Amino acid sequence: MTPLDSETKSIIADTLLRFVDENYDAAKRRERLKPPIDYRLNWSTLAELGVLAMPFDEELGGLGGCATDTADAVRVLAKGLVLEPVVECAVVAGSILAAGADADASAAAVAELIGGEKITVKVGGRPGLLSGRPGDAGALVAEKSDTGWLLHGTARAVMYAAEADEWLVIAHQSESDAAIIFRLPCAESGAEVQQFRLMDGQSAADICFHNVAVAADKLWLIDDAAEAANERANLKAVSAYCADAVGCMAQLLEITGTYLKTRVQFGVTIGSFQALQHRFADMHMVYLEARAMSRSLAECLDGGALSEQRWRCFSALTMVTAAGTKVGQESIQMHGGMGVTDELIVSHYNSRLLTLARQIRNAVSHDITPPPLMTARRWI
C-alpha cells in the first residue's frame, strides 16, 4: 500500500495532538479513572476525526492509510494514554471485518465501525492456540451441532470485551482443528463476562463459553481464510502496540529530561551529575532502537513477505518490550519516590508500558523461536 502524503499526515498529527491536549491532560485523565469509567466518552469524536477510518481502504470508506500511517497515528495518541479501544477495534477487529467472506456484509460492518456506531473486538485467537492443540489453556473450541455450532472454553483478559457491541470470536473446530470465526452480538452471546480494570486504566474481561449455541448465520470466516485473517490481525496488533509503546517512551524521555534540568540538589541541577547523564543517555539509546524496530515492522507489513513479517514481530517483541521496561523504570528512579505516585503522570506511562508488553507478547506467535537480539538489530 502507498503511504499517505506528508501534508495529509501532518494535518492528521496536528488534529490528534489537539484532541489529546483538549481531552487528555493529566488532570482530566485522572478524573476519568474514577469509577464508573466511560470508555466511550470520546468515541464519536474519534470517529468524526477519522481516526477509526485510518486503517481501511478508500473502497470501504476509509482513509486508505497503510500500517505505517496507522502506527504514526497511534504513536501520537500515546501522549494522552487514551482510554478508548482504538487499536483493539479499528486496527485489530477492523482487519478481520474487512476480510469477511460476504463482501456486502463486510462493507456494512466496516461502515458501522468507521462511523462509531459499534465497537467490535476480537475474542480468542492467540497465536499457537488454534492448530493441533485443543487442550491448550485459552483455546476456544467450536463443535458442530444440528442448528449451528457450540462454543466451549474461556478467553482470558480480552481487551474492552465488556464495552463492545459485538465480538469476533475465534476458535478451532473440534473435528478438524481448523480456525473458525463468528461475529456475535454481545447481548445475544450467552457467555459469562467477568470485567476488571488493568493497571493502566484500560478495561478487560474474562469470557466463559459453556456450551454456548451459535447460529449458522453468525459464521464470519472459516478454515484457511479464518486462519489468515487472524494472523493478519495479530501482526497489525503487534505493530500498533509497539507504536503505542514508542509514543509512551518518547513522553517519558521528555518529562524526565525536563525534570533533570530543573530539579536542584546540593545547589546544582541533578542533570549535571555524570551518572544520571549516562543513565539518561542509555534510556535514549534503547528508545531509538525501539522506534526504529517499530518503524521497520510497520513498513514490512505494508509489503514484506509473511515469513519476514513474523520474524520482525519477534524482533519487535524483543526490543520494544525491553526498551519499555528500561525507560519506564529509569524514569521512575530518576524522579525518586514521587515517580510511583498517582499524581505524577510518569507512573501512568510506566503502567501503560507494562500493559503493552503483555499485549505484544499475546499477539506474537509461540510456534517460532525468536531471533537473537543481534539478528533483530540488523533490521534497524
C-alpha positions in Angstrom: 0.0 0.0 0.0 1.1 3.6 -0.7 1.5 5.7 2.5 -0.4 8.9 2.8 1.3 12.0 1.6 3.2 14.1 4.1 0.7 17.0 4.1 -2.2 14.8 4.9 -0.2 13.1 7.7 0.8 16.4 9.1 -2.8 17.5 9.3 -3.8 14.3 10.9 -1.0 14.5 13.5 -1.9 18.2 14.4 -5.5 17.2 14.7 -4.8 14.3 17.0 -2.4 16.4 19.2 -5.2 19.0 19.6 -7.6 16.2 20.6 -5.1 14.9 23.2 -4.4 18.3 24.6 -8.1 19.1 24.9 -9.3 15.8 26.3 -6.4 14.0 27.9 -4.3 16.3 30.0 -3.2 14.6 33.2 -5.8 16.1 35.5 -8.7 15.2 33.2 -7.4 11.7 32.7 -7.1 11.1 36.5 -10.7 12.3 36.9 -11.9 9.9 34.2 -10.3 7.0 36.0 -12.7 7.3 38.9 -15.3 4.6 38.6 -17.5 4.2 36.8 -15.3 4.8 33.8 -16.9 5.8 30.5 -14.7 4.2 27.8 -17.0 5.5 25.1 -16.7 9.2 26.1 -14.7 10.3 23.1 -15.7 7.5 20.7 -17.9 9.6 18.5 -15.3 12.4 18.4 -12.6 9.9 17.3 -14.9 8.7 14.5 -15.5 12.3 13.4 -11.8 13.0 13.3 -11.3 10.0 11.0 -9.1 8.0 13.4 -11.3 4.9 13.1 -11.2 5.2 9.3 -7.4 5.3 9.1 -6.6 1.6 8.6 -9.2 0.9 5.9 -9.1 1.2 2.1 -10.9 4.0 0.4 -13.3 1.5 -1.2 -14.6 0.7 2.3 -14.9 4.4 3.2 -11.6 4.6 5.0 -8.7 7.0 4.6 -6.5 4.4 2.8 -3.8 4.5 5.4 -1.2 1.8 5.5 0.4 0.1 8.5 3.0 2.9 8.8 0.3 5.6 8.8 -1.7 3.8 11.4 1.4 3.3 13.6 2.2 7.0 13.3 -1.3 8.0 14.4 -1.2 5.5 17.4 2.1 7.0 18.4 0.6 10.5 18.6 -2.4 9.3 20.6 0.0 7.6 23.0 0.7 11.0 24.5 -2.8 11.1 26.0 -2.9 7.4 27.2 -6.3 7.3 25.6 -8.9 5.0 27.2 -10.9 4.3 24.1 -10.3 1.0 22.2 -8.8 2.5 19.0 -6.3 -0.3 18.4 -8.5 -3.1 19.6 -11.5 -2.0 17.4 -10.3 -0.1 14.4 -6.9 -1.9 13.8 -7.3 -5.5 15.1 -11.0 -6.3 14.8 -11.4 -4.0 11.8 -8.9 -6.0 9.8 -11.0 -9.2 10.3 -14.2 -7.4 9.5 -12.7 -6.1 6.2 -11.7 -9.7 5.3 -15.2 -11.1 5.6 -16.4 -13.8 3.2 -19.5 -11.8 2.3 -18.4 -8.6 0.6 -21.6 -6.7 1.3 -21.8 -7.7 5.0 -18.1 -6.8 5.3 -18.6 -3.4 3.9 -21.6 -2.7 6.1 -19.7 -3.9 9.2 -16.7 -1.7 8.4 -19.0 1.3 7.8 -20.6 0.9 11.2 -17.1 0.7 12.8 -15.8 3.8 11.0 -19.0 5.8 11.9 -18.5 5.0 15.5 -21.9 3.2 15.7 -20.4 -0.1 17.0 -17.4 -1.2 19.0 -16.1 -4.6 17.8 -13.3 -6.5 19.5 -11.5 -9.8 18.8 -12.1 -12.6 21.3 -9.6 -15.5 21.4 -7.3 -16.2 18.5 -4.0 -16.0 20.4 -1.2 -17.4 18.2 -0.3 -21.0 18.9 -3.8 -21.8 20.4 -5.6 -22.6 17.2 -4.0 -25.5 15.5 -3.4 -29.1 16.8 -3.5 -28.3 20.5 -7.2 -28.3 21.7 -6.1 -28.8 25.3 -4.1 -25.5 25.4 -5.3 -23.1 28.1 -7.0 -20.2 26.4 -8.1 -22.1 23.3 -11.8 -21.8 22.3 -13.4 -24.9 20.7 -16.3 -24.9 18.2 -18.3 -28.1 17.9 -20.7 -28.7 15.1 -24.3 -29.0 16.1 -27.7 -29.6 14.4 -28.5 -25.9 14.4 -25.1 -24.4 14.0 -22.2 -24.6 16.5 -21.5 -25.0 20.2 -18.7 -22.9 21.8 -16.6 -24.1 24.7 -13.7 -22.5 26.6 -12.5 -19.3 28.3 -10.9 -16.3 26.7 -8.7 -14.5 29.3 -8.1 -10.8 29.6 -9.9 -9.7 26.4 -9.4 -6.0 26.0 -12.7 -4.0 26.1 -14.9 -7.1 25.8 -17.4 -5.7 28.3 -17.7 -2.4 26.4 -18.1 -3.9 22.9 -21.3 -4.2 21.0 -20.1 -7.4 19.2 -17.3 -9.9 19.3 -15.3 -11.6 16.6 -14.9 -15.0 18.4 -12.0 -17.1 17.1 -11.9 -20.8 17.8 -10.7 -24.0 16.3 -13.1 -26.7 15.1 -13.3 -29.8 17.2 -13.2 -32.1 14.3 -10.5 -30.6 12.1 -8.7 -28.2 14.4 -9.1 -25.6 11.6 -9.8 -22.0 12.6 -13.3 -20.5 12.6 -14.5 -17.0 13.3 -18.0 -16.0 14.5 -19.4 -12.5 14.6 -21.6 -12.4 17.7 -23.7 -9.5 19.2 -22.5 -9.4 22.8 -26.1 -9.2 24.2 -27.0 -12.4 22.4 -23.8 -14.3 23.1 -24.9 -16.2 26.2 -21.4 -16.1 27.6 -20.3 -15.2 31.1 -18.3 -12.0 31.3 -16.2 -11.0 34.3 -14.9 -7.5 33.8 -11.9 -5.9 35.5 -9.6 -2.9 35.1 -6.0 -3.2 34.1 -3.3 -1.3 36.0 -3.2 1.4 33.3 -6.9 2.0 33.5 -7.9 0.1 30.4 -10.8 -2.4 30.5 -10.5 -6.1 30.1 -12.7 -9.2 30.9 -12.6 -13.0 31.0 -15.3 -14.5 28.8 -16.5 -18.0 29.5 -18.3 -20.0 26.9 -20.2 -23.0 28.4 -21.9 -24.9 25.5 -23.0 -21.6 24.0 -25.1 -22.2 21.0 -24.1 -20.1 17.9 -26.4 -20.0 14.9 -25.0 -20.9 11.5 -25.6 -17.4 10.1 -23.1 -16.0 12.7 -20.2 -17.6 10.8 -17.8 -14.9 9.5 -14.8 -16.9 8.2 -13.7 -20.5 8.3 -10.7 -22.7 7.7 -7.7 -21.1 5.8 -9.4 -17.7 5.4 -10.1 -17.5 9.1 -6.5 -18.5 9.9 -5.1 -15.9 7.6 -7.4 -13.2 8.9 -6.5 -13.9 12.5 -2.7 -13.9 11.8 -3.0 -10.6 9.9 -4.9 -9.1 12.8 -2.2 -10.3 15.2 0.5 -8.8 13.1 -1.2 -5.5 12.9 -1.8 -5.6 16.7 1.9 -6.1 17.3 2.8 -3.1 15.1 0.2 -0.8 16.7 1.1 -1.8 20.3 4.8 -1.2 19.5 4.0 2.2 18.2 1.9 2.9 21.3 4.9 1.9 23.5 7.3 4.0 21.5 5.0 7.0 21.9 4.9 6.4 25.7 8.7 6.2 25.9 9.0 9.5 24.0 6.8 11.2 26.6 8.8 9.7 29.5 12.1 10.9 27.9 10.7 14.4 27.5 9.3 14.6 31.0 12.4 13.1 32.6 14.8 15.3 30.6 12.9 18.4 31.8 13.0 17.2 35.4 16.8 16.6 35.3 17.2 20.2 34.1 15.0 21.8 36.8 15.4 19.6 39.9 18.1 21.2 42.2 20.1 19.1 44.6 23.2 20.2 46.5 22.9 23.6 44.9 23.0 22.3 41.3 20.6 20.7 38.9 20.7 16.9 39.1 21.1 16.7 35.3 24.7 17.9 35.9 25.5 14.6 37.7 27.5 12.5 35.3 25.9 9.2 36.5 22.5 10.5 35.7 23.6 11.8 32.3 24.9 8.3 31.4 21.7 6.6 32.5 19.6 9.1 30.6 21.7 8.5 27.5 21.1 4.8 27.8 17.4 5.4 28.0 17.6 7.5 24.8 19.6 4.8 23.0 17.1 2.0 23.7 14.2 4.3 22.8 15.8 5.0 19.4 16.3 1.3 18.8 12.7 0.5 19.7 11.4 3.4 17.5 13.5 2.1 14.5 12.3 -1.5 15.1 8.7 -0.4 15.3 9.0 1.6 12.1 10.7 -1.3 10.4 7.9 -3.7 11.4 5.2 -1.3 10.1 7.0 -0.9 6.8 7.3 -4.7 6.4 3.6 -5.2 7.0 3.0 -2.8 4.0 4.8 -5.1 1.5 7.1 -7.6 3.0 6.8 -11.4 2.8 4.8 -13.1 5.6 7.8 -15.0 6.9 9.7 -11.8 7.3 6.8 -10.1 9.0 6.8 -12.9 11.6 10.5 -12.5 12.3 10.2 -8.8 12.6 7.3 -9.3 15.1 9.7 -11.3 17.2 12.4 -8.7 16.9 9.9 -6.0 18.0 8.8 -8.2 20.9 12.5 -8.5 22.0 13.5 -4.9 21.6 10.4 -2.8 22.3 9.4 -4.6 25.5 12.9 -4.5 26.8 13.2 -0.8 25.9 9.9 0.0 27.6 11.0 -1.7 30.8 14.3 0.2 30.8 12.7 3.6 30.0 9.8 3.2 32.4 11.9 2.0 35.4 14.6 4.6 34.9 12.1 7.4 34.6 10.6 6.4 38.0 14.1 6.0 39.6 15.2 9.5 38.4 12.0 11.1 39.8 12.5 9.3 43.2 9.7 8.3 45.4 7.1 10.5 43.7 7.7 8.7 40.5 5.3 5.9 41.6 2.5 8.2 42.8 -0.8 8.5 41.1 -0.4 12.3 40.9 2.6 12.1 38.6 1.9 11.1 35.0 5.2 9.2 34.9 3.6 6.3 36.8 0.7 6.2 34.4 3.1 5.9 31.3 5.0 3.2 33.1 1.8 1.3 33.8 0.8 1.5 30.1 4.2 0.2 29.0 3.8 -2.8 31.3 0.3 -3.5 29.9 1.5 -3.1 26.3 4.3 -5.6 26.9 1.7 -8.2 27.8 -0.4 -7.3 24.8 2.5 -7.6 22.4 3.5 -11.0 23.8 -0.1 -12.2 23.5 -0.2 -11.3 19.8 3.2 -12.9 18.8 3.1 -16.5 17.7 4.6 -19.0 20.1 5.4 -21.5 17.4 8.6 -19.9 16.1 11.8 -19.3 18.1 12.6 -15.6 18.4 15.7 -14.5 16.7 18.7 -13.4 18.9 19.0 -9.7 19.7 21.8 -9.1 17.3 19.7 -10.5 14.5 16.9 -8.1 15.5 19.2 -5.2 15.3 20.2 -5.8 11.7 16.8 -4.6 10.6 17.2 -1.1 12.2 
